[in-house]
Structure formats: C-alpha cells, structure tokens
Amino acid sequence: MKKLLISLLLILTAAVFGCGSEKSQNSLILYSELDPKFTFEMVRTFMKSSRDDKFLIKVIYELKDDGPRPDIVLAERRTLNGLVMDSKLKTTKLDVGNDLPVGFRDGEGYWYGIFYDPAVFLVNQNYARTIGQKSIRKWSDLQNIPNPRICIENLSNNISSQNFLGALADNMGEQTTLTYLWNLNRFVSDYTNFPFSTVRKTAVGDTDISITRQSIVFKYLESKFPAYIVRPEEGTPVNLFCMGLFKDCANEEKAHIFMEWMMTSPDMKTFSQQMLTGYEFLFDDGGKLTDTNKLWLNNSYMVWKEQEYLTNRWLDMVRFSK
C-alpha cells in the first residue's frame, strides 16, 4: 500500500507540475530526497501562495543521466556535501542565509540549511511515573537511572542512524561517545532494524525509553498516547535538511524566491506542522534564528571512509563487545 501511494504521488506530481525534460524561463526542476508526499504538499503550498501564475515547480526524485536536469536540490546535508565534492553545485547568495552560522550553511554558499529533525528520547508514561520525569532530562541521565530498558535503532542501518553516531562523536568526542554507548549497551534490550519499532516497543511498554528521531514519533503524539518526548537539555544530534543550486540552474532569480520561501514563509511552517512531520525550522515565524549551539551536527564523518571507520568501531567496541 505504501509503495502504491508513493507511485501515485509521483504520477500526480508529474501531472500537476509537469515533470517533462524541457525547462522554460518560468519553471524550475526540484530534485528532492524527502518523502514524496511531503515534497508534493510543499510545492503545492508554494504554488498557491505565489503571485506568479506562470511560475511552475517541477519535481523529480531520481537523478538520471538521460533525465531532466534539476535546478534545485532539497536533501539531507550529507547529500549536499557529496554533490559539492562531485562539483555538481554552484555557489549562490541568499540574504537570509547570511544569518546562519557556518555548518548550517556552506561557507562558500553552495547550500543553506532550512529545517532539522532532532534526536529525542521517547519515554513510557508508566515508567516516568515510577522513576520521575525529572530523572530523564539529559544524555547522562540514561546511564545513571537504575536499570532502564532502552531501545535504539541499529546505528549501522542507514544515513540517519550513522549521522546520529557521527554527531555524538563530534560533540562528545569519539572515545567518550563510544564509552558512553558502551555504558548504555547493558541497558539496551533491542537494536531495532526499523525506526518505527522503537516507537512501538516504548508505547506498549516492552521498553522504558527509546532513542529515536522526532519525525518518527511526532504523528503519534496524542493526549492518550502512552509515551512522551524529551529533548535532551544539553543538546542533541540532528539531521539537517538543506537546499542548493545545481550548476545547470539558469534562473537563479526564480530559484531564490522559492528557496527563501522555504526558509522563512509561515505557510511552509504551517503546512509542515499540519502534516505532523516533526521537523523544526532554523528560523521562527518572526525570523529569529534558533539556538544552533544545541543542535549537534555530524561534521567529521561525512564521507564513506570516515563513516565506515566510526561505524565499525561502534560495532566492535559496543554492539558486539564482550
């Protein structure tokens, strides 16, 4: 059913926004690595708010040698980093982007951050009543409370889980992070293969605390949901979603309109909240920048060789340690 829904969205996107191979001066092609439903609704919301009826955004979800050449990319930071390394992007200047600290924007202007998905604790309500909510506020609390049952996604599973590990290592220090995770390992009842499994296990009480991402759990948070979110006080790893311009983009003026809308428009934030994405934006509705000091980025493990090194150390020293 999920595959069918995605296929229908792809077809509908092509029909509404004209995903043909030809570009005009009034159209842009967006390459997105985000969920097709989210991307479709984002573009549709922009089109409704645009004052230019002839301005079209076409969407593609794959890069093919014989396919359309995109103008804009919207993806997680590591994808943008790879495109820069492959010399596929060009620098551009966004006035609002100047307010972002380096790390949340490329220092040379190849990409700019828009929103992020933070790592959070999901805490079972019954467990919290037993241990006390004040006991679960920080990363250090997880190794100090007595015998919690912890669930976490396998950190070698995918880019998101590897980013989590890399961001922890960048902010705590590599050896400190591995030692911390080793200390937690005795409490980990399951390293799940699927992100939602962490939510399900904590909701039904099979585990007390899950370390997960806000986007995974946000849509389930209702008044009767038997678990709640904690954002660690000292800061947390985030997946940062960014945008940039491909070298073939010939209409930077139109591209800037769309990019600035993504960064600052209340409409963008409203639709994201209505879709229960769990994403948080770097700029609030008043244009104020969030406290990026508490958003931990993976800066040192951005390419395959470094990723593999850190992941293998975690597997050897933590996951399968004796």
LOVOSE-296619 format. One line per field, with one value per residue (C-alpha): residue number from 1; residue in three letters; x, y, z. Coordinates in pm, whole numbers, plus 32768, in hexadecimal, padded with zeros to 4 digits. Example, Ala and Ser with C-alpha at 12.3 -4.5 7.8 and 13.67 -1.06 7.14 Angstrom:
nr	1_2 .
rest	ALA_SER .
xx	84CE_8557 .
yy	7E3E_7F96 .
zz	830C_82CA .
//
This chain:
nr	1_2_3_4_5_6_7_8_9_10_11_12_13_14_15_16_17_18_19_20_21_22_23_24_25_26_27_28_29_30_31_32_33_34_35_36_37_38_39_40_41_42_43_44_45_46_47_48_49_50_51_52_53_54_55_56_57_58_59_60_61_62_63_64_65_66_67_68_69_70_71_72_73_74_75_76_77_78_79_80_81_82_83_84_85_86_87_88_89_90_91_92_93_94_95_96_97_98_99_100_101_102_103_104_105_106_107_108_109_110_111_112_113_114_115_116_117_118_119_120_121_122_123_124_125_126_127_128_129_130_131_132_133_134_135_136_137_138_139_140_141_142_143_144_145_146_147_148_149_150_151_152_153_154_155_156_157_158_159_160_161_162_163_164_165_166_167_168_169_170_171_172_173_174_175_176_177_178_179_180_181_182_183_184_185_186_187_188_189_190_191_192_193_194_195_196_197_198_199_200_201_202_203_204_205_206_207_208_209_210_211_212_213_214_215_216_217_218_219_220_221_222_223_224_225_226_227_228_229_230_231_232_233_234_235_236_237_238_239_240_241_242_243_244_245_246_247_248_249_250_251_252_253_254_255_256_257_258_259_260_261_262_263_264_265_266_267_268_269_270_271_272_273_274_275_276_277_278_279_280_281_282_283_284_285_286_287_288_289_290_291_292_293_294_295_296_297_298_299_300_301_302_303_304_305_306_307_308_309_310_311_312_313_314_315_316_317_318_319_320_321_322 .
rest	MET_LYS_LYS_LEU_LEU_ILE_SER_LEU_LEU_LEU_ILE_LEU_THR_ALA_ALA_VAL_PHE_GLY_CYS_GLY_SER_GLU_LYS_SER_GLN_ASN_SER_LEU_ILE_LEU_TYR_SER_GLU_LEU_ASP_PRO_LYS_PHE_THR_PHE_GLU_MET_VAL_ARG_THR_PHE_MET_LYS_SER_SER_ARG_ASP_ASP_LYS_PHE_LEU_ILE_LYS_VAL_ILE_TYR_GLU_LEU_LYS_ASP_ASP_GLY_PRO_ARG_PRO_ASP_ILE_VAL_LEU_ALA_GLU_ARG_ARG_THR_LEU_ASN_GLY_LEU_VAL_MET_ASP_SER_LYS_LEU_LYS_THR_THR_LYS_LEU_ASP_VAL_GLY_ASN_ASP_LEU_PRO_VAL_GLY_PHE_ARG_ASP_GLY_GLU_GLY_TYR_TRP_TYR_GLY_ILE_PHE_TYR_ASP_PRO_ALA_VAL_PHE_LEU_VAL_ASN_GLN_ASN_TYR_ALA_ARG_THR_ILE_GLY_GLN_LYS_SER_ILE_ARG_LYS_TRP_SER_ASP_LEU_GLN_ASN_ILE_PRO_ASN_PRO_ARG_ILE_CYS_ILE_GLU_ASN_LEU_SER_ASN_ASN_ILE_SER_SER_GLN_ASN_PHE_LEU_GLY_ALA_LEU_ALA_ASP_ASN_MET_GLY_GLU_GLN_THR_THR_LEU_THR_TYR_LEU_TRP_ASN_LEU_ASN_ARG_PHE_VAL_SER_ASP_TYR_THR_ASN_PHE_PRO_PHE_SER_THR_VAL_ARG_LYS_THR_ALA_VAL_GLY_ASP_THR_ASP_ILE_SER_ILE_THR_ARG_GLN_SER_ILE_VAL_PHE_LYS_TYR_LEU_GLU_SER_LYS_PHE_PRO_ALA_TYR_ILE_VAL_ARG_PRO_GLU_GLU_GLY_THR_PRO_VAL_ASN_LEU_PHE_CYS_MET_GLY_LEU_PHE_LYS_ASP_CYS_ALA_ASN_GLU_GLU_LYS_ALA_HIS_ILE_PHE_MET_GLU_TRP_MET_MET_THR_SER_PRO_ASP_MET_LYS_THR_PHE_SER_GLN_GLN_MET_LEU_THR_GLY_TYR_GLU_PHE_LEU_PHE_ASP_ASP_GLY_GLY_LYS_LEU_THR_ASP_THR_ASN_LYS_LEU_TRP_LEU_ASN_ASN_SER_TYR_MET_VAL_TRP_LYS_GLU_GLN_GLU_TYR_LEU_THR_ASN_ARG_TRP_LEU_ASP_MET_VAL_ARG_PHE_SER_LYS .
xx	8000_811B_81CC_8084_804C_81AA_817B_8032_80D5_81ED_80F1_8020_8153_81B3_8052_8023_817F_81E4_8316_8382_84E5_84BC_84E3_845E_84B9_838A_83D1_84CB_8518_853F_85FA_857E_85F3_84DE_8398_82D2_8192_8245_82F1_81AD_80F3_8215_821A_80A0_809D_81A3_80E3_7FA8_8063_8124_80B6_8140_803D_8134_8244_8253_8320_8359_83C8_84A7_8516_8634_8767_878D_888B_8777_8678_8621_8738_86C9_86FA_86D1_8720_866D_870E_87C6_8911_89EA_894E_899E_8B01_8B27_8AA2_8B9B_8CB7_8C41_8C3F_8ACB_8A5C_8AA9_8AC6_89A9_8958_881D_87FA_873E_8843_8953_88BB_8903_8A48_8B3F_8AE5_8978_89DC_8B03_8C1A_8C31_8ABA_8A82_895F_8885_87D1_8657_85CF_864A_85DA_865B_86AE_85CF_857B_8427_83C7_82B6_81BB_819F_8318_8331_8236_8311_8462_83F3_83F4_850B_85F1_85F0_8666_87CA_88A1_895C_8815_87EF_8921_88D2_8767_8744_8724_8657_85EF_866C_861A_86DC_86EC_881C_891E_89AE_885C_884D_88C8_87E8_8861_89CB_899A_8922_8A5E_8B3C_8A97_8ABF_8C2F_8C68_8BCC_8C2E_8D76_8DA0_8E27_8D3B_8C15_8C7C_8CAF_8B5A_8AAE_8B69_8AE2_8982_89AC_895E_880B_87B7_86B0_869D_8752_8631_8647_8524_84F7_8389_83DF_8478_8331_8259_832D_8326_81B3_8150_8243_833E_8449_8454_8511_8559_865D_85BA_8578_8463_83DC_83A7_82CE_822F_80F6_8098_80A4_7F3E_7EAD_7E7F_7FCD_8081_81D4_8263_838E_84BA_85B5_8703_8752_88C0_887F_8838_88A7_87DA_87A6_87C2_86FE_878F_8766_8858_886D_88E9_89E4_88E2_87F2_87C6_86B0_8747_864D_8529_85F2_863C_84C9_847A_85A7_855F_83F3_8460_853C_8459_82ED_81EC_8128_8248_8253_80D8_80B4_81DB_8132_7FE5_808F_8122_8280_8333_8426_849A_8508_8647_8582_843E_8311_83AE_84F1_85B7_86C7_86AB_87C1_88A2_899B_88B6_8894_89A9_8A20_8AEA_8C15_8D30_8C8E_8BEF_8C8B_8C84_8DE4_8DB3_8C50_8CC9_8DE6_8D02_8BEC_8CE2_8D6F_8C0E_8BC5_8D09_8D16_8BA5_8AA8_8B6A_8C5E_8C9A .
yy	8000_80F3_80AC_80E1_822F_82A7_823C_82FA_842F_841F_8408_8521_85FC_85C8_8617_8750_87E3_8761_8688_8692_86AC_880B_8940_8A9C_8BEB_8BD1_8A76_89D4_8865_87FB_86BD_8646_8529_8568_84AC_84D9_8531_863F_86C6_86CA_8788_887B_88D3_88E7_89D6_8AB1_8AB7_8B27_8C42_8CB2_8DF1_8D75_8C8E_8C28_8BC1_8A43_895A_8803_86E8_85BB_84B6_8416_8498_83F0_8435_8438_84E7_8654_872E_87BC_8920_88F6_87DD_87A1_868F_8636_86EC_85C2_85B3_8724_86E7_85CD_86A4_87B4_86B7_8640_87AA_879D_88D2_8A43_8B53_8C42_8D58_8D6B_8E9B_8DD9_8CC6_8DB1_8D9C_8C27_8BC1_8AFB_898E_89E0_8A7E_8A36_8B32_8B74_8B7E_8A2A_89D1_8A5A_89A8_89C5_88D7_87BA_8676_8653_8517_84F5_840B_8365_830E_821E_82D4_81BE_81A7_8320_8313_820F_82B5_8423_8501_85D9_84AB_849F_85EB_85BA_84BF_8479_841E_82E7_8244_82B7_824E_80EA_7FD7_807F_7FAB_8073_8043_80E3_80B4_7FF4_8106_805E_8052_818C_82EF_837A_8289_82B9_8432_8407_8348_8443_856F_84D6_8493_85F4_8693_85A6_852F_83E4_8315_83B4_8362_81F6_81D8_8278_818D_8067_80CD_80D8_7F8E_7EBE_7F6B_7F49_7E3D_7E5F_7F00_7F13_7EF6_7FE2_8142_8111_7FDC_80BC_817D_8044_7F99_80C8_8108_7FA6_7F9E_7EA2_7FAA_80D7_81CF_81E0_82B9_831C_8442_853D_8503_8391_83C6_851E_84AB_83BF_84BD_84DE_8516_839F_8332_826F_8318_8475_8525_85B1_8691_8669_87AE_87C6_8798_8681_85F5_866F_8616_8762_878C_8883_8918_8979_89D1_88E8_8971_895E_8A49_8B71_8C23_8C7D_8D96_8CA3_8BA5_8CA6_8CF5_8B88_8B4F_8C7F_8C16_8AC2_8B68_8C7C_8C53_8C17_8B4F_8A59_8A2B_8A10_88FD_8841_884D_87E2_86B4_865B_863E_868A_876A_88A9_89DC_8AA0_8BE7_8C1C_8CDD_8E22_8DDD_8D90_8C8A_8B61_8B11_8A46_8A05_88F0_8852_8753_8714_85FA_86BB_85BF_8483_8504_841C_82A4_825D_8323_829B_8135_8170_81F9_80FD_7FDB_8061_806E_7F0C_7E84_7F49_7F66_7E99_7D52_7D8E_7C7D .
zz	8000_8059_7F0F_7E53_7F04_7EAC_7D41_7D2D_7DC3_7CC4_7BA9_7C3B_7C6A_7B01_7A8D_7B5F_7B49_79F3_7A2E_78C6_784D_77C7_789B_785F_78F3_79D6_7A5E_7B46_7B7C_7CE6_7D3F_7E92_7F70_8069_8083_7F3D_7FF7_80BF_7F86_7EBF_7FCF_7FFB_7E8A_7E7A_7FA4_7EFC_7DB5_7E6C_7F18_7DE3_7D38_7BEC_7B50_7A41_7B36_7B4C_7C26_7B8E_7C70_7C3B_7D37_7C79_7BC5_7A72_7962_785D_793B_797E_7A02_7B51_7BC7_7D3F_7E32_7F7C_804D_818C_81BD_8160_8006_7FD0_8048_7F4C_7E30_7E89_7E87_7D30_7CB1_7C5C_7D1D_7CF6_7DF8_7E31_7F27_7FF8_80D7_81E3_81CE_824B_83A7_83B8_8461_838E_83B1_837D_8234_8155_8189_8013_7FD5_7F35_801B_8135_8250_8271_8377_844D_84EC_8653_8711_8844_8960_8952_8AB8_8B22_8C01_8D04_8D23_8D4D_8E6B_8F15_8EE3_8ED7_8DA3_8E34_8E27_8CA8_8C1E_8BA4_8AEB_8C2D_8CDB_8C04_8CA0_8E03_8E34_8EBA_8DB2_8C9F_8B78_8A4C_88DE_87C1_864A_85D1_859A_8465_83B5_82E1_82AB_83BC_84CA_8458_846B_85D0_862A_8573_8617_8771_8729_86A8_87DB_88F5_885F_87AB_88CB_89C8_88E5_88BC_8A34_8A73_897F_8A1A_8B6E_8ADD_8A26_8B5B_8B6F_89FE_89D6_885C_8738_8643_84CA_8488_8517_8577_8644_874E_876B_877B_8884_896A_8932_8996_8ABA_8A32_8A6F_8B56_8A7B_8908_8860_871A_8632_8662_8503_854E_8680_8652_8598_86B4_87CE_8840_8999_89D1_893F_8A53_8A1F_8A02_8963_8A1B_8969_8A21_8AD3_8A73_88FE_8808_86B6_858F_8425_836F_822C_8135_7FDB_7ECC_7D5B_7C4D_7B56_7A3D_7AEF_7A04_7ABE_7C0F_7C49_7C49_7D0D_7E1C_7E3F_7E80_7F63_803B_8051_80D8_81DE_825C_81F0_8305_8200_81E5_835D_837C_8279_8312_8467_83D3_8336_848D_83FC_8542_8483_852B_846B_8499_8488_8549_84C6_853B_8480_85BD_85A1_868C_8784_869E_87B8_8830_86D8_86AB_8548_84B5_842B_842D_83A4_8266_8163_8144_81C7_8309_8334_8314_840B_851C_84DF_84F3_863A_86C8_8650_86E4_8829_887D_87BB_87B2_88CC_89CB .
//
